[in-house]
Amino acid sequence: MVEQQAAVLSPSALVDEFRKNGVTHIITIPDSETNYLYELMKQQEWLDVVPISREGEGPATALGLNIAGKTPVVLIQNTGLLESGDSIRGMALDAGFPLVLVVGYRGWTRRGKTTDSAAVYTEPFLNAFRINYYFVERDTDAPRISEAFEEARQTKRPVVVLIGDEYHGWNREQTNGKAAQQ
């Protein structure tokens, strides 16, 4: 059971990292895969969740919040990252502001050949844009999120946190050391 728990990135670990880093706003498109995370974020009085209709709106929304003195995070899937390319270029890279994007690595697998083109193109896309990224797959990896925030602040550039295994476990509530389906 302990091994199984160690292999999960719990929503609370992510929210804890957001709080540690002074995040004020999460810009996202709510979906069924991140439902428990979304509900947990909505419960935080210190955090505003800003829904968008297209991922490409994320960096522009984040820039506006950044100019207003807020600390936003864009939470999207890798397909949305690809769709956001021009917005990332124009709003985050060219404007030169710190931005952390938390990106679900849809289609990625450590168990064999990756067949989903969204996963195949994710890292080459980030490399082409010269965007550094941190891979996070379980609770023990969560401190990498703080590393991403520190890098974004120091470089005044976007940094990506790739969430492995398509947010596996994010619809699970951790209760008394046991994962329970919600």
GUVOLO-163318 format. One record per residue: residue number from 1; residue in one letter; x, y, z of N, C-alpha, C, O in turn. Coordinates in steps of 0.1 Angstrom, whole numbers. Layout:
BEGIN
(atom NUM A (X Y Z) (X Y Z) (X Y Z) (X Y Z)),
...
# end
This chain:
BEGIN
(atom 1 M (8 -12 0) (0 0 0) (9 13 0) (5 22 -7)),
(atom 2 V (20 13 8) (28 24 8) (34 27 -5) (35 38 -10)),
(atom 3 E (39 16 -12) (44 18 -26) (34 24 -35) (38 33 -43)),
(atom 4 Q (22 20 -34) (11 25 -43) (9 40 -40) (7 48 -49)),
(atom 5 Q (9 44 -27) (7 58 -24) (19 67 -29) (17 78 -33)),
(atom 6 A (31 61 -28) (43 69 -32) (42 72 -47) (49 81 -52)),
(atom 7 A (35 64 -55) (34 66 -69) (24 76 -74) (22 77 -86)),
(atom 8 V (17 82 -64) (6 92 -68) (10 106 -64) (16 108 -54)),
(atom 9 L (7 115 -73) (8 129 -70) (-6 134 -65) (-15 135 -73)),
(atom 10 S (-7 136 -53) (-20 140 -47) (-23 155 -50) (-13 163 -50)),
(atom 11 P (-35 158 -52) (-39 172 -54) (-34 181 -42) (-30 193 -45)),
(atom 12 S (-35 176 -30) (-31 185 -19) (-16 188 -19) (-12 199 -15)),
(atom 13 A (-7 179 -25) (7 182 -26) (9 194 -35) (17 203 -33)),
(atom 14 L (1 194 -46) (2 205 -56) (-3 218 -50) (4 229 -51)),
(atom 15 V (-14 218 -43) (-20 230 -37) (-10 235 -26) (-9 247 -24)),
(atom 16 D (-4 226 -18) (6 231 -8) (17 238 -15) (22 248 -9)),
(atom 17 E (22 233 -26) (33 240 -33) (28 254 -38) (36 264 -38)),
(atom 18 F (16 255 -43) (11 268 -47) (11 277 -36) (15 289 -37)),
(atom 19 R (6 273 -24) (5 282 -13) (19 286 -8) (21 298 -6)),
(atom 20 K (29 277 -8) (43 280 -4) (49 291 -13) (57 299 -9)),
(atom 21 N (44 291 -26) (50 300 -35) (42 313 -38) (44 320 -48)),
(atom 22 G (32 315 -30) (24 327 -30) (14 328 -42) (11 339 -46)),
(atom 23 V (10 317 -48) (1 317 -59) (-12 323 -55) (-18 320 -44)),
(atom 24 T (-17 332 -63) (-30 339 -60) (-41 335 -70) (-53 335 -66)),
(atom 25 H (-37 330 -82) (-47 327 -92) (-43 314 -100) (-31 313 -104)),
(atom 26 I (-52 305 -103) (-50 294 -111) (-59 296 -124) (-71 298 -123)),
(atom 27 I (-52 297 -135) (-59 299 -148) (-60 285 -154) (-50 278 -157)),
(atom 28 T (-72 280 -157) (-74 266 -162) (-87 264 -170) (-96 273 -170)),
(atom 29 I (-87 253 -176) (-100 248 -182) (-103 236 -174) (-97 225 -175)),
(atom 30 P (-114 237 -166) (-118 225 -158) (-121 213 -166) (-128 215 -177)),
(atom 31 D (-117 201 -162) (-121 189 -169) (-123 178 -159) (-120 179 -147)),
(atom 32 S (-128 167 -164) (-131 156 -155) (-118 149 -149) (-119 144 -138)),
(atom 33 E (-107 150 -156) (-95 144 -151) (-89 151 -139) (-83 144 -131)),
(atom 34 T (-91 164 -138) (-86 171 -127) (-97 176 -117) (-95 186 -110)),
(atom 35 N (-108 169 -117) (-120 173 -110) (-116 175 -95) (-120 185 -89)),
(atom 36 Y (-110 165 -88) (-107 167 -74) (-98 178 -71) (-99 186 -62)),
(atom 37 L (-87 180 -80) (-78 191 -78) (-86 204 -80) (-84 213 -72)),
(atom 38 Y (-95 205 -90) (-103 217 -92) (-111 220 -79) (-111 232 -75)),
(atom 39 E (-118 210 -74) (-126 212 -62) (-118 216 -50) (-122 225 -43)),
(atom 40 L (-106 210 -49) (-98 214 -38) (-93 229 -39) (-92 236 -29)),
(atom 41 M (-89 233 -51) (-85 246 -53) (-96 256 -50) (-94 267 -44)),
(atom 42 K (-108 253 -54) (-120 262 -52) (-122 264 -37) (-128 274 -33)),
(atom 43 Q (-118 254 -29) (-121 255 -14) (-111 264 -7) (-113 268 4)),
(atom 44 Q (-100 268 -14) (-89 276 -8) (-93 291 -8) (-95 297 -19)),
(atom 45 E (-95 297 3) (-99 311 4) (-88 320 -2) (-91 331 -7)),
(atom 46 W (-76 316 -2) (-65 324 -6) (-62 323 -21) (-53 330 -27)),
(atom 47 L (-70 315 -28) (-67 311 -42) (-80 314 -51) (-90 309 -47)),
(atom 48 D (-78 321 -62) (-89 323 -71) (-86 314 -83) (-75 314 -89)),
(atom 49 V (-97 307 -87) (-96 299 -99) (-103 307 -111) (-114 311 -110)),
(atom 50 V (-95 308 -121) (-100 316 -133) (-102 307 -145) (-92 303 -151)),
(atom 51 P (-114 303 -148) (-117 295 -159) (-115 302 -173) (-119 314 -174)),
(atom 52 I (-109 295 -182) (-108 301 -196) (-114 291 -206) (-117 280 -202)),
(atom 53 S (-117 296 -218) (-124 287 -227) (-114 281 -237) (-117 270 -243)),
(atom 54 R (-102 286 -239) (-91 281 -247) (-78 282 -240) (-76 293 -234)),
(atom 55 E (-69 273 -241) (-56 273 -235) (-48 285 -239) (-40 290 -231)),
(atom 56 G (-49 289 -252) (-42 301 -257) (-45 314 -249) (-37 323 -250)),
(atom 57 E (-56 314 -242) (-59 326 -234) (-51 326 -221) (-50 337 -214)),
(atom 58 G (-46 315 -217) (-39 314 -204) (-27 323 -202) (-27 331 -192)),
(atom 59 P (-17 323 -211) (-6 333 -209) (-10 347 -209) (-5 355 -201)),
(atom 60 A (-19 351 -217) (-24 365 -217) (-31 369 -204) (-29 380 -199)),
(atom 61 T (-39 360 -199) (-46 362 -186) (-36 363 -175) (-37 372 -166)),
(atom 62 A (-26 354 -176) (-15 354 -166) (-7 367 -166) (-4 373 -155)),
(atom 63 L (-4 372 -178) (3 385 -179) (-5 396 -172) (1 404 -165)),
(atom 64 G (-18 397 -175) (-26 407 -169) (-26 407 -154) (-24 417 -147)),
(atom 65 L (-27 395 -148) (-26 393 -134) (-12 396 -128) (-11 402 -118)),
(atom 66 N (-2 393 -136) (12 396 -131) (14 411 -131) (20 416 -121)),
(atom 67 I (9 418 -141) (10 433 -141) (3 439 -129) (7 449 -124)),
(atom 68 A (-8 432 -125) (-16 437 -113) (-9 433 -100) (-15 435 -89)),
(atom 69 G (2 426 -100) (9 423 -88) (5 409 -82) (9 406 -71)),
(atom 70 K (-1 401 -90) (-6 388 -86) (4 377 -90) (13 380 -98)),
(atom 71 T (3 365 -85) (11 354 -89) (2 343 -95) (-4 335 -87)),
(atom 72 P (1 343 -108) (-8 333 -114) (0 320 -118) (12 320 -120)),
(atom 73 V (-7 310 -120) (-3 297 -126) (-12 293 -137) (-24 294 -135)),
(atom 74 V (-7 289 -148) (-16 283 -159) (-15 268 -158) (-5 262 -158)),
(atom 75 L (-27 262 -156) (-28 248 -154) (-36 242 -167) (-48 244 -168)),
(atom 76 I (-28 235 -175) (-34 230 -188) (-28 216 -191) (-19 212 -184)),
(atom 77 Q (-33 210 -202) (-28 198 -207) (-18 201 -218) (-18 212 -223)),
(atom 78 N (-9 191 -221) (1 193 -231) (-5 197 -245) (1 204 -253)),
(atom 79 T (-17 192 -248) (-23 196 -261) (-26 211 -260) (-25 218 -271)),
(atom 80 G (-30 216 -249) (-33 230 -247) (-20 238 -247) (-20 250 -252)),
(atom 81 L (-9 232 -243) (4 239 -244) (8 241 -258) (12 252 -262)),
(atom 82 L (6 231 -266) (9 232 -281) (0 243 -287) (5 251 -295)),
(atom 83 E (-13 243 -283) (-22 253 -288) (-18 267 -284) (-22 277 -290)),
(atom 84 S (-11 268 -272) (-8 281 -267) (5 287 -272) (10 298 -267)),
(atom 85 G (12 281 -281) (25 285 -286) (26 299 -289) (36 306 -283)),
(atom 86 D (18 305 -297) (19 319 -300) (17 328 -288) (24 338 -286)),
(atom 87 S (7 325 -280) (5 332 -268) (17 332 -258) (20 342 -252)),
(atom 88 I (23 320 -257) (34 318 -248) (46 327 -254) (53 334 -246)),
(atom 89 R (48 327 -267) (58 334 -273) (56 349 -270) (65 356 -266)),
(atom 90 G (44 354 -274) (42 368 -273) (39 374 -259) (44 385 -256)),
(atom 91 M (33 366 -251) (29 371 -238) (39 368 -227) (41 376 -218)),
(atom 92 A (45 356 -227) (54 352 -217) (69 354 -220) (76 361 -213)),
(atom 93 L (73 349 -232) (87 351 -236) (91 365 -239) (100 370 -234)),
(atom 94 D (83 371 -249) (87 384 -253) (84 395 -242) (92 405 -241)),
(atom 95 A (74 393 -234) (71 403 -223) (81 401 -212) (83 411 -204)),
(atom 96 G (87 389 -210) (97 387 -200) (91 388 -186) (95 396 -178)),
(atom 97 F (81 379 -183) (76 378 -169) (77 364 -164) (75 355 -172)),
(atom 98 P (78 363 -151) (79 349 -145) (65 342 -146) (55 348 -142)),
(atom 99 L (65 330 -151) (52 323 -153) (55 308 -151) (64 303 -158)),
(atom 100 V (48 302 -142) (48 287 -141) (36 282 -148) (24 285 -144)),
(atom 101 L (38 272 -157) (27 265 -163) (28 251 -158) (38 244 -159)),
(atom 102 V (17 246 -153) (16 232 -148) (9 224 -159) (-3 227 -162)),
(atom 103 V (15 215 -165) (11 209 -178) (9 194 -176) (19 187 -173)),
(atom 104 G (-3 189 -178) (-5 174 -178) (1 168 -191) (-1 172 -202)),
(atom 105 Y (9 158 -188) (17 152 -199) (9 140 -205) (13 128 -204)),
(atom 106 R (-2 144 -212) (-11 134 -218) (-3 125 -228) (4 130 -236)),
(atom 107 G (-5 112 -226) (1 102 -236) (15 98 -232) (20 88 -238)),
(atom 108 W (21 104 -222) (35 100 -218) (34 87 -211) (24 85 -203)),
(atom 109 T (44 79 -213) (44 66 -205) (59 63 -203) (67 65 -212)),
(atom 110 R (61 57 -192) (75 51 -189) (74 36 -191) (84 29 -189)),
(atom 111 R (63 31 -196) (61 17 -198) (62 12 -212) (56 1 -215)),
(atom 112 G (69 19 -220) (70 14 -234) (70 25 -244) (72 37 -241)),
(atom 113 K (66 22 -256) (66 32 -267) (55 42 -265) (43 38 -262)),
(atom 114 T (58 55 -267) (48 65 -266) (41 67 -280) (48 70 -289)),
(atom 115 T (28 64 -280) (21 64 -293) (13 77 -295) (9 80 -306)),
(atom 116 D (10 84 -284) (2 96 -285) (11 108 -290) (20 112 -283)),
(atom 117 S (7 114 -301) (16 125 -307) (16 137 -297) (26 145 -298)),
(atom 118 A (6 139 -289) (7 150 -279) (19 148 -270) (27 158 -267)),
(atom 119 A (22 136 -266) (34 133 -258) (46 134 -266) (57 139 -261)),
(atom 120 V (46 129 -278) (58 129 -286) (63 143 -289) (75 145 -289)),
(atom 121 Y (54 152 -291) (58 166 -294) (60 175 -282) (65 186 -284)),
(atom 122 T (56 171 -270) (57 180 -258) (71 185 -255) (73 197 -255)),
(atom 123 E (80 176 -253) (94 181 -250) (101 188 -261) (108 198 -259)),
(atom 124 P (100 183 -274) (106 190 -285) (100 205 -286) (107 214 -289)),
(atom 125 F (87 206 -283) (81 220 -283) (88 228 -272) (92 240 -275)),
(atom 126 L (89 223 -260) (95 231 -249) (110 234 -253) (114 245 -250)),
(atom 127 N (117 225 -258) (131 227 -262) (132 238 -273) (141 246 -273)),
(atom 128 A (123 237 -283) (123 247 -294) (121 261 -288) (126 271 -293)),
(atom 129 F (112 262 -278) (109 275 -272) (119 279 -261) (119 290 -255)),
(atom 130 R (129 270 -259) (139 272 -249) (133 274 -235) (137 283 -227)),
(atom 131 I (122 266 -232) (115 267 -219) (120 255 -211) (118 243 -215)),
(atom 132 N (126 258 -199) (130 247 -190) (117 241 -184) (107 247 -183)),
(atom 133 Y (119 228 -180) (108 221 -174) (113 212 -163) (124 207 -163)),
(atom 134 Y (103 209 -154) (106 199 -143) (95 189 -144) (83 192 -146)),
(atom 135 F (99 176 -143) (90 165 -143) (86 161 -129) (94 159 -120)),
(atom 136 V (73 161 -127) (67 157 -114) (57 146 -116) (48 147 -124)),
(atom 137 E (59 135 -108) (50 124 -110) (44 119 -97) (34 112 -97)),
(atom 138 R (50 122 -86) (45 117 -73) (47 128 -62) (54 138 -65)),
(atom 139 D (42 126 -51) (43 136 -40) (58 139 -36) (61 150 -33)),
(atom 140 T (66 129 -37) (80 131 -34) (87 140 -44) (98 146 -42)),
(atom 141 D (81 142 -56) (86 151 -66) (81 166 -64) (86 175 -71)),
(atom 142 A (71 168 -56) (65 181 -54) (74 192 -52) (71 203 -57)),
(atom 143 P (85 191 -44) (94 202 -43) (100 208 -56) (105 219 -56)),
(atom 144 R (100 200 -66) (104 205 -79) (95 217 -84) (100 225 -92)),
(atom 145 I (83 217 -79) (74 228 -83) (80 241 -77) (79 251 -84)),
(atom 146 S (85 241 -65) (91 253 -59) (104 257 -67) (106 268 -68)),
(atom 147 E (111 247 -71) (123 250 -80) (119 257 -93) (125 266 -97)),
(atom 148 A (107 253 -98) (102 259 -111) (99 274 -108) (102 283 -116)),
(atom 149 F (92 276 -96) (89 290 -93) (101 298 -91) (102 310 -96)),
(atom 150 E (111 293 -84) (124 300 -82) (130 304 -95) (135 315 -97)),
(atom 151 E (131 294 -104) (137 297 -117) (129 307 -125) (135 316 -131)),
(atom 152 A (116 306 -125) (108 316 -132) (110 330 -127) (112 340 -134)),
(atom 153 R (111 331 -113) (114 344 -107) (127 350 -111) (129 362 -114)),
(atom 154 Q (137 341 -110) (151 346 -113) (153 349 -128) (160 359 -131)),
(atom 155 T (147 342 -137) (150 344 -151) (139 353 -158) (141 357 -169)),
(atom 156 K (128 355 -151) (117 363 -157) (112 356 -170) (110 363 -180)),
(atom 157 R (111 343 -170) (107 335 -181) (97 325 -177) (96 321 -165)),
(atom 158 P (90 319 -186) (81 308 -183) (89 295 -180) (100 293 -186)),
(atom 159 V (84 287 -170) (90 274 -167) (78 265 -166) (67 269 -161)),
(atom 160 V (80 253 -171) (69 243 -171) (71 232 -161) (82 227 -159)),
(atom 161 V (60 228 -154) (60 216 -146) (52 206 -153) (40 207 -155)),
(atom 162 L (59 195 -158) (52 184 -165) (47 174 -155) (55 169 -147)),
(atom 163 I (34 172 -155) (28 162 -146) (27 149 -154) (19 148 -163)),
(atom 164 G (35 139 -150) (35 126 -156) (22 118 -154) (15 120 -144)),
(atom 165 D (20 109 -163) (9 99 -162) (-5 106 -162) (-14 101 -155)),
(atom 166 E (-7 116 -170) (-20 123 -171) (-27 125 -158) (-39 121 -157)),
(atom 167 Y (-21 131 -149) (-27 135 -136) (-33 122 -129) (-43 123 -122)),
(atom 168 H (-26 111 -131) (-30 99 -124) (-32 101 -109) (-23 107 -103)),
(atom 169 G (-43 97 -104) (-45 98 -90) (-52 112 -86) (-55 113 -74)),
(atom 170 W (-54 121 -95) (-59 134 -91) (-74 134 -88) (-79 144 -83)),
(atom 171 N (-81 123 -91) (-95 122 -87) (-96 114 -75) (-107 109 -72)),
(atom 172 R (-85 112 -68) (-86 104 -55) (-84 113 -43) (-76 122 -44)),
(atom 173 E (-91 110 -33) (-90 118 -21) (-81 109 -12) (-83 97 -10)),
(atom 174 Q (-71 116 -5) (-62 109 4) (-69 110 18) (-71 120 23)),
(atom 175 T (-73 98 23) (-79 98 37) (-73 87 45) (-72 76 42)),
(atom 176 N (-68 92 57) (-62 83 67) (-52 73 60) (-52 61 63)),
(atom 177 G (-44 78 51) (-34 70 45) (-39 61 34) (-31 53 28)),
(atom 178 K (-51 61 31) (-57 53 20) (-62 61 9) (-69 72 12)),
(atom 179 A (-60 57 -3) (-66 64 -15) (-80 59 -16) (-82 47 -18)),
(atom 180 A (-90 68 -17) (-104 64 -19) (-109 70 -31) (-107 82 -33)),
(atom 181 Q (-116 63 -40) (-122 69 -52) (-133 78 -48) (-141 76 -39)),
(atom 182 Q (-133 90 -54) (-143 99 -51) (-154 98 -61) (-164 106 -60)),
# end
